[in-house]
């Protein structure tokens, strides 16, 4: 319930009564004893003209990412997560 206040999630329970948490786009946040990690990279001070760009070198608002247990990282906004 607490997590759903910040992120739109779906929770399932597997055969061993373990909870699995997914974003509505299917990214697994928790499952099989592993958890993904959110991170934010700041682009500095925000201003009225600061804009998001999928290219992190051009983004004026920073980036929110999910690092998966396998080590790969997904840009939350850029991938509509």
ABEGO torsion letter per residue (X at the ends): XAAAAABBBBBBBBAAGBBBBBBAAGBBABEGGBBBBBBBBBAEBBBAABBBBABAAABAAEBBBBBBAAGBBBBAAAAGX
